[in-house]
């Protein structure tokens, strides 16, 4: 989910990972704020918005590459 000043992303309904970046403070998206209680409302809004969208098609393009071990390529 992209919102006015940030980006919320999750994989497999959050089971494989979640991210929230506040671009006004972190334009390069280096600091994942998902556990920060100050952005809890943004996390909930992102979760609700994603639940309203159709599920993504399965396949390698939807795998979180950041979670693969170093040097391993997605199949």
Biopython code that builds the backbone (N, CA, C, O; Angstrom):
import numpy as np
from Bio.PDB.StructureBuilder import StructureBuilder

atoms = [
    (1, "UNK", "N", (0.839, -1.176, 0.000)),
    (1, "UNK", "CA", (0.000, 0.000, 0.000)),
    (1, "UNK", "C", (0.882, 1.235, 0.000)),
    (1, "UNK", "O", (1.854, 1.313, 0.751)),
    (2, "UNK", "N", (0.550, 2.176, -0.822)),
    (2, "UNK", "CA", (1.255, 3.457, -0.825)),
    (2, "UNK", "C", (0.282, 4.496, -0.297)),
    (2, "UNK", "O", (-0.843, 4.593, -0.786)),
    (3, "UNK", "N", (0.690, 5.259, 0.674)),
    (3, "UNK", "CA", (-0.153, 6.325, 1.176)),
    (3, "UNK", "C", (0.598, 7.638, 1.084)),
    (3, "UNK", "O", (1.720, 7.675, 0.578)),
    (4, "UNK", "N", (0.014, 8.687, 1.554)),
    (4, "UNK", "CA", (0.531, 10.030, 1.297)),
    (4, "UNK", "C", (2.013, 10.201, 1.618)),
    (4, "UNK", "O", (2.745, 10.807, 0.834)),
    (5, "UNK", "N", (2.462, 9.686, 2.741)),
    (5, "UNK", "CA", (3.864, 9.908, 3.103)),
    (5, "UNK", "C", (4.593, 8.618, 3.462)),
    (5, "UNK", "O", (5.550, 8.651, 4.235)),
    (6, "UNK", "N", (4.161, 7.484, 2.918)),
    (6, "UNK", "CA", (4.842, 6.242, 3.239)),
    (6, "UNK", "C", (4.424, 5.087, 2.363)),
    (6, "UNK", "O", (3.670, 5.242, 1.403)),
    (7, "UNK", "N", (4.944, 3.902, 2.726)),
    (7, "UNK", "CA", (4.628, 2.681, 1.970)),
    (7, "UNK", "C", (4.517, 1.518, 2.940)),
    (7, "UNK", "O", (5.398, 1.295, 3.770)),
    (8, "UNK", "N", (3.413, 0.774, 2.822)),
    (8, "UNK", "CA", (3.192, -0.435, 3.613)),
    (8, "UNK", "C", (3.209, -1.619, 2.652)),
    (8, "UNK", "O", (2.547, -1.591, 1.614)),
    (9, "UNK", "N", (3.964, -2.657, 2.998)),
    (9, "UNK", "CA", (4.072, -3.851, 2.164)),
    (9, "UNK", "C", (4.030, -5.073, 3.061)),
    (9, "UNK", "O", (4.572, -5.062, 4.166)),
    (10, "UNK", "N", (3.383, -6.132, 2.581)),
    (10, "UNK", "CA", (3.432, -7.406, 3.301)),
    (10, "UNK", "C", (3.447, -8.547, 2.298)),
    (10, "UNK", "O", (3.004, -8.405, 1.158)),
    (11, "UNK", "N", (3.968, -9.685, 2.753)),
    (11, "UNK", "CA", (4.037, -10.886, 1.937)),
    (11, "UNK", "C", (3.284, -12.000, 2.645)),
    (11, "UNK", "O", (3.422, -12.192, 3.853)),
    (12, "UNK", "N", (2.475, -12.739, 1.865)),
    (12, "UNK", "CA", (1.675, -13.846, 2.391)),
    (12, "UNK", "C", (0.886, -13.403, 3.625)),
    (12, "UNK", "O", (0.966, -14.016, 4.689)),
    (13, "UNK", "N", (0.132, -12.334, 3.453)),
    (13, "UNK", "CA", (-0.716, -11.781, 4.521)),
    (13, "UNK", "C", (0.076, -11.476, 5.784)),
    (13, "UNK", "O", (-0.452, -11.572, 6.892)),
    (14, "UNK", "N", (1.324, -11.114, 5.621)),
    (14, "UNK", "CA", (2.174, -10.743, 6.746)),
    (14, "UNK", "C", (2.957, -11.885, 7.356)),
    (14, "UNK", "O", (3.826, -11.653, 8.196)),
    (15, "UNK", "N", (2.671, -13.118, 6.953)),
    (15, "UNK", "CA", (3.382, -14.265, 7.535)),
    (15, "UNK", "C", (4.858, -14.288, 7.151)),
    (15, "UNK", "O", (5.686, -14.754, 7.933)),
    (16, "UNK", "N", (5.203, -13.792, 5.960)),
    (16, "UNK", "CA", (6.596, -13.802, 5.493)),
    (16, "UNK", "C", (7.293, -12.468, 5.680)),
    (16, "UNK", "O", (8.480, -12.339, 5.380)),
    (17, "UNK", "N", (6.575, -11.483, 6.167)),
    (17, "UNK", "CA", (7.216, -10.206, 6.432)),
    (17, "UNK", "C", (6.300, -9.030, 6.161)),
    (17, "UNK", "O", (5.361, -9.121, 5.370)),
    (18, "UNK", "N", (6.590, -7.921, 6.832)),
    (18, "UNK", "CA", (5.841, -6.679, 6.651)),
    (18, "UNK", "C", (6.820, -5.518, 6.756)),
    (18, "UNK", "O", (7.826, -5.600, 7.460)),
    (19, "UNK", "N", (6.515, -4.448, 6.053)),
    (19, "UNK", "CA", (7.358, -3.252, 6.094)),
    (19, "UNK", "C", (6.487, -2.006, 6.089)),
    (19, "UNK", "O", (5.432, -1.974, 5.456)),
    (20, "UNK", "N", (6.938, -0.989, 6.797)),
    (20, "UNK", "CA", (6.304, 0.325, 6.730)),
    (20, "UNK", "C", (7.419, 1.363, 6.744)),
    (20, "UNK", "O", (8.234, 1.411, 7.666)),
    (21, "UNK", "N", (7.439, 2.187, 5.710)),
    (21, "UNK", "CA", (8.430, 3.259, 5.602)),
    (21, "UNK", "C", (7.697, 4.593, 5.551)),
    (21, "UNK", "O", (6.709, 4.746, 4.832)),
    (22, "UNK", "N", (8.191, 5.550, 6.319)),
    (22, "UNK", "CA", (7.629, 6.900, 6.326)),
    (22, "UNK", "C", (8.581, 7.763, 5.503)),
    (22, "UNK", "O", (9.647, 8.155, 5.977)),
    (23, "UNK", "N", (8.189, 8.049, 4.282)),
    (23, "UNK", "CA", (9.088, 8.722, 3.337)),
    (23, "UNK", "C", (9.440, 10.145, 3.739)),
    (23, "UNK", "O", (10.517, 10.626, 3.385)),
    (24, "UNK", "N", (8.579, 10.825, 4.457)),
    (24, "UNK", "CA", (8.897, 12.194, 4.881)),
    (24, "UNK", "C", (10.140, 12.201, 5.773)),
    (24, "UNK", "O", (10.916, 13.157, 5.752)),
    (25, "UNK", "N", (10.327, 11.144, 6.546)),
    (25, "UNK", "CA", (11.479, 11.039, 7.452)),
    (25, "UNK", "C", (12.597, 10.166, 6.879)),
    (25, "UNK", "O", (13.753, 10.280, 7.285)),
    (26, "UNK", "N", (12.246, 9.304, 5.942)),
    (26, "UNK", "CA", (13.182, 8.301, 5.434)),
    (26, "UNK", "C", (12.933, 8.082, 3.937)),
    (26, "UNK", "O", (12.428, 7.029, 3.546)),
    (27, "UNK", "N", (13.280, 9.061, 3.100)),
    (27, "UNK", "CA", (12.967, 8.953, 1.674)),
    (27, "UNK", "C", (13.632, 7.768, 0.975)),
    (27, "UNK", "O", (13.125, 7.304, -0.047)),
    (28, "UNK", "N", (14.738, 7.272, 1.491)),
    (28, "UNK", "CA", (15.417, 6.131, 0.895)),
    (28, "UNK", "C", (14.878, 4.791, 1.369)),
    (28, "UNK", "O", (15.339, 3.744, 0.914)),
    (29, "UNK", "N", (13.905, 4.809, 2.279)),
    (29, "UNK", "CA", (13.289, 3.607, 2.832)),
    (29, "UNK", "C", (14.326, 2.652, 3.432)),
    (29, "UNK", "O", (14.412, 1.486, 3.046)),
    (30, "UNK", "N", (15.106, 3.168, 4.379)),
    (30, "UNK", "CA", (16.122, 2.358, 5.051)),
    (30, "UNK", "C", (15.680, 1.862, 6.424)),
    (30, "UNK", "O", (16.265, 0.917, 6.953)),
    (31, "UNK", "N", (14.652, 2.486, 7.012)),
    (31, "UNK", "CA", (14.247, 2.175, 8.379)),
    (31, "UNK", "C", (12.808, 1.660, 8.410)),
    (31, "UNK", "O", (11.853, 2.430, 8.311)),
    (32, "UNK", "N", (12.677, 0.343, 8.549)),
    (32, "UNK", "CA", (11.367, -0.287, 8.616)),
    (32, "UNK", "C", (10.742, 0.072, 9.970)),
    (32, "UNK", "O", (11.302, -0.251, 11.017)),
    (33, "UNK", "N", (9.591, 0.734, 9.949)),
    (33, "UNK", "CA", (8.949, 1.216, 11.180)),
    (33, "UNK", "C", (7.779, 0.335, 11.600)),
    (33, "UNK", "O", (6.948, 0.776, 12.394)),
    (34, "UNK", "N", (7.686, -0.880, 11.102)),
    (34, "UNK", "CA", (6.532, -1.742, 11.353)),
    (34, "UNK", "C", (6.292, -1.965, 12.842)),
    (34, "UNK", "O", (5.137, -2.107, 13.244)),
    (35, "UNK", "N", (7.315, -2.002, 13.666)),
    (35, "UNK", "CA", (7.149, -2.258, 15.102)),
    (35, "UNK", "C", (7.006, -0.980, 15.925)),
    (35, "UNK", "O", (6.860, -1.053, 17.145)),
    (36, "UNK", "N", (7.043, 0.167, 15.295)),
    (36, "UNK", "CA", (6.960, 1.447, 15.998)),
    (36, "UNK", "C", (5.503, 1.737, 16.368)),
    (36, "UNK", "O", (4.667, 1.894, 15.478)),
    (37, "UNK", "N", (5.186, 1.810, 17.662)),
    (37, "UNK", "CA", (3.795, 2.048, 18.056)),
    (37, "UNK", "C", (3.244, 3.396, 17.590)),
    (37, "UNK", "O", (2.028, 3.583, 17.549)),
    (38, "UNK", "N", (4.117, 4.328, 17.243)),
    (38, "UNK", "CA", (3.653, 5.650, 16.791)),
    (38, "UNK", "C", (3.027, 5.603, 15.399)),
    (38, "UNK", "O", (2.326, 6.539, 15.015)),
    (39, "UNK", "N", (3.261, 4.544, 14.643)),
    (39, "UNK", "CA", (2.672, 4.433, 13.301)),
    (39, "UNK", "C", (1.654, 3.294, 13.230)),
    (39, "UNK", "O", (1.330, 2.811, 12.145)),
    (40, "UNK", "N", (1.160, 2.875, 14.379)),
    (40, "UNK", "CA", (0.208, 1.764, 14.443)),
    (40, "UNK", "C", (-1.030, 2.010, 13.575)),
    (40, "UNK", "O", (-1.519, 1.084, 12.929)),
    (41, "UNK", "N", (-1.535, 3.229, 13.553)),
    (41, "UNK", "CA", (-2.713, 3.523, 12.723)),
    (41, "UNK", "C", (-2.414, 3.342, 11.241)),
    (41, "UNK", "O", (-3.270, 2.864, 10.496)),
    (42, "UNK", "N", (-1.221, 3.712, 10.802)),
    (42, "UNK", "CA", (-0.848, 3.535, 9.395)),
    (42, "UNK", "C", (-0.733, 2.049, 9.060)),
    (42, "UNK", "O", (-1.118, 1.628, 7.969)),
    (43, "UNK", "N", (-0.208, 1.259, 9.987)),
    (43, "UNK", "CA", (-0.106, -0.191, 9.766)),
    (43, "UNK", "C", (-1.500, -0.787, 9.621)),
    (43, "UNK", "O", (-1.753, -1.564, 8.701)),
    (44, "UNK", "N", (-2.393, -0.429, 10.516)),
    (44, "UNK", "CA", (-3.773, -0.958, 10.450)),
    (44, "UNK", "C", (-4.466, -0.531, 9.151)),
    (44, "UNK", "O", (-5.184, -1.322, 8.539)),
    (45, "UNK", "N", (-4.251, 0.709, 8.737)),
    (45, "UNK", "CA", (-4.850, 1.188, 7.485)),
    (45, "UNK", "C", (-4.301, 0.405, 6.296)),
    (45, "UNK", "O", (-5.050, 0.050, 5.385)),
    (46, "UNK", "N", (-3.006, 0.137, 6.302)),
    (46, "UNK", "CA", (-2.402, -0.654, 5.226)),
    (46, "UNK", "C", (-2.943, -2.064, 5.186)),
    (46, "UNK", "O", (-3.246, -2.585, 4.113)),
    (47, "UNK", "N", (-3.068, -2.690, 6.351)),
    (47, "UNK", "CA", (-3.621, -4.046, 6.413)),
    (47, "UNK", "C", (-5.041, -4.073, 5.858)),
    (47, "UNK", "O", (-5.379, -4.948, 5.061)),
    (48, "UNK", "N", (-5.867, -3.129, 6.272)),
    (48, "UNK", "CA", (-7.261, -3.099, 5.824)),
    (48, "UNK", "C", (-7.361, -2.877, 4.322)),
    (48, "UNK", "O", (-8.182, -3.505, 3.654)),
    (49, "UNK", "N", (-6.528, -1.985, 3.786)),
    (49, "UNK", "CA", (-6.574, -1.715, 2.354)),
    (49, "UNK", "C", (-6.166, -2.958, 1.549)),
    (49, "UNK", "O", (-6.799, -3.281, 0.544)),
    (50, "UNK", "N", (-5.127, -3.644, 1.984)),
    (50, "UNK", "CA", (-4.680, -4.838, 1.261)),
    (50, "UNK", "C", (-5.721, -5.947, 1.304)),
    (50, "UNK", "O", (-5.851, -6.700, 0.338)),
    (51, "UNK", "N", (-6.467, -6.067, 2.400)),
    (51, "UNK", "CA", (-7.497, -7.109, 2.510)),
    (51, "UNK", "C", (-8.648, -6.862, 1.533)),
    (51, "UNK", "O", (-9.389, -7.789, 1.206)),
    (52, "UNK", "N", (-8.802, -5.637, 1.071)),
    (52, "UNK", "CA", (-9.877, -5.304, 0.148)),
    (52, "UNK", "C", (-9.499, -5.582, -1.315)),
    (52, "UNK", "O", (-10.370, -5.585, -2.185)),
    (53, "UNK", "N", (-8.228, -5.810, -1.588)),
    (53, "UNK", "CA", (-7.757, -6.058, -2.955)),
    (53, "UNK", "C", (-7.808, -7.551, -3.279)),
    (53, "UNK", "O", (-7.775, -8.374, -2.364)),
    (54, "UNK", "N", (-7.887, -7.916, -4.555)),
    (54, "UNK", "CA", (-7.833, -9.341, -4.900)),
    (54, "UNK", "C", (-6.447, -9.898, -4.577)),
    (54, "UNK", "O", (-5.462, -9.162, -4.617)),
    (55, "UNK", "N", (-6.362, -11.195, -4.256)),
    (55, "UNK", "CA", (-5.052, -11.770, -3.930)),
    (55, "UNK", "C", (-4.128, -11.750, -5.145)),
    (55, "UNK", "O", (-4.598, -11.867, -6.277)),
    (56, "UNK", "N", (-2.821, -11.604, -4.928)),
    (56, "UNK", "CA", (-1.887, -11.615, -6.062)),
    (56, "UNK", "C", (-1.797, -13.002, -6.676)),
    (56, "UNK", "O", (-2.045, -14.005, -6.007)),
    (57, "UNK", "N", (-1.446, -13.053, -7.936)),
    (57, "UNK", "CA", (-1.248, -14.335, -8.610)),
    (57, "UNK", "C", (0.002, -14.998, -8.045)),
    (57, "UNK", "O", (0.992, -14.315, -7.783)),
    (58, "UNK", "N", (-0.022, -16.315, -7.852)),
    (58, "UNK", "CA", (1.174, -16.986, -7.344)),
    (58, "UNK", "C", (2.282, -16.974, -8.393)),
    (58, "UNK", "O", (2.022, -16.924, -9.595)),
    (59, "UNK", "N", (3.501, -17.021, -7.919)),
    (59, "UNK", "CA", (4.629, -17.081, -8.839)),
    (59, "UNK", "C", (5.843, -16.391, -8.271)),
    (59, "UNK", "O", (5.757, -15.699, -7.256)),
    (60, "UNK", "N", (6.968, -16.574, -8.916)),
    (60, "UNK", "CA", (8.231, -16.047, -8.384)),
    (60, "UNK", "C", (8.279, -14.529, -8.304)),
    (60, "UNK", "O", (9.022, -13.986, -7.487)),
    (61, "UNK", "N", (7.510, -13.832, -9.125)),
    (61, "UNK", "CA", (7.582, -12.373, -9.074)),
    (61, "UNK", "C", (6.961, -11.822, -7.804)),
    (61, "UNK", "O", (7.177, -10.654, -7.481)),
    (62, "UNK", "N", (6.190, -12.628, -7.069)),
    (62, "UNK", "CA", (5.561, -12.174, -5.841)),
    (62, "UNK", "C", (6.272, -12.661, -4.582)),
    (62, "UNK", "O", (5.768, -12.454, -3.479)),
    (63, "UNK", "N", (7.416, -13.295, -4.721)),
    (63, "UNK", "CA", (8.177, -13.743, -3.553)),
    (63, "UNK", "C", (9.012, -12.592, -3.020)),
    (63, "UNK", "O", (9.565, -11.816, -3.798)),
    (64, "UNK", "N", (9.108, -12.475, -1.711)),
    (64, "UNK", "CA", (9.937, -11.404, -1.136)),
    (64, "UNK", "C", (11.421, -11.722, -1.290)),
    (64, "UNK", "O", (11.984, -12.473, -0.494)),
    (65, "UNK", "N", (12.036, -11.164, -2.290)),
    (65, "UNK", "CA", (13.453, -11.451, -2.550)),
    (65, "UNK", "C", (14.344, -11.089, -1.370)),
    (65, "UNK", "O", (15.386, -11.712, -1.165)),
    (66, "UNK", "N", (13.948, -10.100, -0.603)),
    (66, "UNK", "CA", (14.764, -9.679, 0.533)),
    (66, "UNK", "C", (14.856, -10.776, 1.595)),
    (66, "UNK", "O", (15.775, -10.759, 2.413)),
    (67, "UNK", "N", (13.923, -11.727, 1.595)),
    (67, "UNK", "CA", (13.938, -12.780, 2.596)),
    (67, "UNK", "C", (14.730, -14.005, 2.156)),
    (67, "UNK", "O", (14.925, -14.926, 2.949)),
    (68, "UNK", "N", (15.193, -14.032, 0.900)),
    (68, "UNK", "CA", (15.998, -15.164, 0.447)),
    (68, "UNK", "C", (17.394, -15.077, 1.039)),
    (68, "UNK", "O", (17.912, -13.979, 1.239)),
    (69, "UNK", "N", (18.021, -16.235, 1.326)),
    (69, "UNK", "CA", (19.403, -16.204, 1.798)),
    (69, "UNK", "C", (20.314, -15.507, 0.791)),
    (69, "UNK", "O", (20.055, -15.537, -0.412)),
    (70, "UNK", "N", (21.361, -14.890, 1.277)),
    (70, "UNK", "CA", (22.295, -14.151, 0.431)),
    (70, "UNK", "C", (22.802, -15.026, -0.699)),
    (70, "UNK", "O", (23.231, -16.157, -0.469)),
    (71, "UNK", "N", (22.755, -14.516, -1.905)),
    (71, "UNK", "CA", (23.254, -15.213, -3.063)),
    (71, "UNK", "C", (22.267, -16.158, -3.709)),
    (71, "UNK", "O", (22.508, -16.626, -4.822)),
    (72, "UNK", "N", (21.147, -16.458, -3.038)),
    (72, "UNK", "CA", (20.145, -17.372, -3.612)),
    (72, "UNK", "C", (19.181, -16.579, -4.483)),
    (72, "UNK", "O", (18.710, -15.510, -4.093)),
    (73, "UNK", "N", (18.894, -17.111, -5.664)),
    (73, "UNK", "CA", (17.973, -16.457, -6.581)),
    (73, "UNK", "C", (16.608, -17.136, -6.506)),
    (73, "UNK", "O", (16.519, -18.342, -6.275)),
    (74, "UNK", "N", (15.552, -16.356, -6.701)),
    (74, "UNK", "CA", (14.222, -16.943, -6.716)),
    (74, "UNK", "C", (14.044, -17.767, -7.975)),
    (74, "UNK", "O", (14.635, -17.463, -9.012)),
    (75, "UNK", "N", (13.239, -18.801, -7.889)),
    (75, "UNK", "CA", (13.045, -19.714, -9.019)),
    (75, "UNK", "C", (11.872, -19.307, -9.833)),
    (75, "UNK", "O", (11.555, -19.960, -10.828)),
]
sb = StructureBuilder()
sb.init_structure("model")
sb.init_model(0)
sb.init_chain("A")
sb.init_seg("    ")
for serial, (resi, resn, name, xyz) in enumerate(atoms, 1):
    if name == "N":
        sb.init_residue(resn, " ", resi, " ")
    sb.init_atom(name, np.array(xyz, "f"), 0.0, 1.0, " ", f" {name:<3s}", serial, name[0])
structure = sb.get_structure()
